[in-house]
Amino acid sequence: MTLFCRPHRDDVLIAVAGLLGGLVLWAVGLHTQGDRPLCDTWVLVPLVLMAGLEPLRRTAPQTALVAGTCVLLMDQFTPGSLATVVMFTDLVYAAVLYGSPAAARRIPVTTGLITVGATIGFYAWFQQPEALLIGVVTGLISFAPATTGALVRNHRDAAESARLRAEQTALLAEMDRNQAVVAERARMARELHDMVANHLSAIAIHSTAALSLDDPATTRQALSVIRENSVDGLAEMRRLIGLLRDTGGRDEPAAAPTLAGLDALVAQARTNGADSGLGFVLDDRRAEEGPLPAPVELAAYRIVQESLTNALKHAAPGTVEVALARVDGLLTVCVTSPYGERPGPRAPGSGAGLVGMRERTELLDGTFTAGPRTAPDGTSVWQVRAQLPAEERMLST
């Protein structure tokens, strides 16, 4: 089917140029050989046939080479034309450059063997040093173009491989960049949710209470809590914006919160949940075993913060207990809240908090569970439990 493919425009131009050049050489009577059985008019036959094969040099290179070899042998019975020989060398070159990989390997070897065989054979036949010129000519019209085609093909393949590697590298870099952007956006979403959701939940609950209860004292207390949480939320938002901005060599924004701030966090939750019948206690059983890694402290703080926010939104009246323990190289964070029907105003939830806590834990190769449990006294509770590696070497493994 390749024989009927449309020839390349450059191949057609090569064929036309070769044919016109051969006609000029024939017109001026310039031939490559002496007396031959056929007269010089017969030179035009192989010339035209060889020019007719040139359009196939790219679409059917091996077929063109085989046919061109037969035409070259035919040309040996005529006075010969340099244009016919030059077009044959081009067919050899094209067969290596555009042919199959097997042909590209086979043709240079074959032409090399033909050149060596012709040199030795004609020298043994004529027993004259001039016979070596036949071998040189044979090499020039067969082995030289085949070797040139192999070199050009190798350079072309190397350039194509380099281009593909560059594209793959660019693709991998783009994938890494996208993954980094997604990871950074997820981190920003967790930080934004954990920092602001607590304050907004308290604002939503107390604003609902202020609207639903016709009591000036209750309304004033609710507005005070709303103002306090609004100021704290605004401060947290400013800190997050400072983290996202390029500091340009200035001092870094405020340090990330640590577990040392849990007392203040629980006290704030105690104030926010007083109107909902919620009490909050902190049971810190950690032994003094050295500081925790910064990522672990931040994750533990955010898990407690989000758990307290969820308790303010959904917990039934009762006591919310925050317990921390550090045993066998693991920091355990456990937040237990009453589970059941809750009277009074409630803030809506989206479930993003649980997702964020789980992501924080998994990023540190920890374990996370959350769900309803039955307490030892038989009551139903909602428990959030996270175990985080508490040593630097565990984080690096």
C-alpha positions, 0 to 999 in steps of 0.5 A, spaced: 500 500 500 505 504 501 507 504 493 500 508 492 502 513 498 502 521 495 510 522 494 513 528 498 514 534 495 521 534 496 522 527 493 518 530 486 523 536 486 529 531 487 526 527 481 525 533 476 532 535 478 535 529 477 532 528 470 533 535 468 541 534 470 541 527 466 538 530 460 543 536 460 549 531 461 546 527 455 545 533 451 553 535 452 555 528 451 558 527 458 558 519 460 561 515 465 563 509 461 567 508 455 564 503 449 558 499 451 554 494 447 548 499 447 549 506 444 548 513 448 541 514 446 539 508 451 542 512 457 535 515 457 532 509 459 535 508 466 535 515 467 528 516 466 527 509 470 531 512 476 528 519 476 521 515 477 524 511 483 525 518 487 518 519 489 518 513 492 524 514 496 520 516 503 514 512 502 517 506 499 524 506 500 526 499 500 522 497 494 525 503 491 532 501 493 531 494 490 528 497 483 534 502 483 539 497 484 536 493 477 536 500 474 543 501 475 545 494 473 542 496 466 546 502 466 552 498 466 550 496 459 550 503 456 555 509 456 552 511 463 550 517 466 552 521 472 545 523 474 543 516 474 549 514 479 547 520 483 540 518 484 542 511 486 546 514 492 540 518 494 536 512 494 541 508 498 541 514 503 534 514 503 533 507 504 537 507 511 534 514 513 527 512 512 526 505 512 525 500 517 530 499 523 532 492 521 533 495 514 537 501 517 542 496 520 542 491 514 544 496 509 550 499 511 553 492 513 551 489 506 554 495 502 560 494 506 561 487 504 559 488 497 565 494 497 570 489 500 568 484 495 568 488 489 575 491 491 578 484 492 574 480 486 576 486 481 584 486 484 584 478 483 581 478 476 585 484 473 592 483 477 593 491 477 593 496 482 588 500 478 583 495 479 582 498 486 579 504 484 573 500 482 572 498 489 573 505 491 567 507 486 563 501 489 564 504 496 562 511 494 556 509 491 553 504 496 557 504 502 558 511 503 551 514 502 548 508 507 553 510 512 551 517 512 544 515 512 545 511 518 549 517 522 543 522 520 538 517 522 542 516 529 542 523 530 535 524 528 533 518 533 537 521 539 534 528 538 527 525 538 529 521 544 531 527 547 525 531 545 520 525 548 525 525 555 524 533 555 516 532 554 516 527 559 520 531 564 515 537 563 509 532 564 512 530 570 514 537 573 507 539 571 504 533 575 508 534 581 506 542 581 499 540 580 500 535 586 504 541 590 498 546 589 493 541 591 496 539 597 497 546 599 490 548 597 488 542 602 493 545 607 490 552 607 483 549 607 485 545 613 488 551 617 482 556 615 477 551 617 480 549 624 482 557 625 475 560 624 470 555 624 471 555 632 469 562 632 464 562 627 460 556 630 460 560 637 457 566 633 452 562 630 450 559 636 449 565 640 446 570 635 441 564 634 440 564 642 440 572 642 434 572 636 430 567 639 430 569 647 427 575 649 431 577 655 436 583 655 441 580 659 441 574 655 442 578 649 447 582 652 451 576 654 450 573 647 453 579 644 459 579 648 461 572 646 459 574 639 464 580 639 469 576 643 469 571 637 469 576 632 475 579 634 479 572 635 477 570 629 479 576 625 486 575 629 486 568 626 485 570 619 490 576 619 495 570 622 493 566 616 494 571 611 500 573 614 502 566 613 500 566 605 504 572 604 511 573 602 514 576 608 520 579 603 525 578 608 521 581 614 520 577 621 515 571 620 508 571 622 506 569 629 508 562 631 503 556 630 499 554 636 502 549 640 499 544 646 501 550 651 495 554 649 490 548 650 488 551 657 486 557 653 482 554 648 478 549 653 477 556 657 474 559 651 470 553 649 467 553 656 465 560 655 462 559 649 458 553 651 455 555 657 449 557 655 448 550 651 449 546 658 456 544 656 462 543 661 469 542 658 475 539 662 482 538 660 486 532 662 493 532 660 497 526 662 503 527 658 509 526 662 515 530 661 519 527 655 522 532 651 518 537 646 514 534 641 515 535 633 512 542 631 508 538 626 505 534 631 504 539 636 500 543 631 496 537 628 494 535 636 492 542 637 488 543 631 484 536 632 482 538 639 480 545 636 476 542 631 473 537 636 471 542 641 468 546 635 464 540 633 462 539 640 459 546 641 455 545 634 452 538 636 453 535 643 448 534 648 448 538 655 454 535 659 461 535 660 466 534 654 473 531 656 479 533 652 485 527 654 492 527 652 497 522 653 504 520 651 506 513 651 511 509 647 513 514 643 505 516 641 501 522 643 494 520 644 489 525 643 482 523 645 476 528 645 469 525 648 463 529 648 455 527 650 452 524 644 444 525 643 438 530 642 440 537 644 435 542 645 436 550 643 440 553 637 445 549 633 450 551 628 450 547 621 455 542 620 458 540 613 463 534 615 469 538 613 472 538 620 472 530 620 476 530 613 481 535 616 482 532 622 483 525 618 488 528 613 492 531 619 493 525 622 494 521 616 500 526 613 503 524 620 502 517 619 498 516 625 491 513 626 484 517 627 477 514 629 471 518 630 464 516 632 459 514 637 461 510 643 458 507 649 461 510 655 463 505 662 457 508 665 452 506 659 451 513 656 452 514 649 458 519 647 461 521 641 469 520 641 474 523 637 481 519 638 488 520 634 494 517 635 500 521 633 508 519 632 511 523 638 518 523 636 522 526 630 525 519 628 518 516 627 516 522 623 522 521 618 521 513 617 
